[in-house]
């Protein structure tokens, strides 16, 4: 997974992220802006994931949206 690609395509990916994780608010998505640490932190905060769970969730999600 390439975080530079996620950050560069965040405008297109943010809607897909919100579909996947409905608890993420527009403000969350604005703060994340494709940044790995912010994305992980927001998923941990909103869903109670461990860091490893959040990483796995993002990795699986990115594989499906990047086909």
Secondary structure by P-SEA (a helix, b strand, c coil): ccaaaaaaacccaaaaaaaacccccaaaaaaacccaaaaaaaaaaaccccaaaaaaaaaaaaaaaac
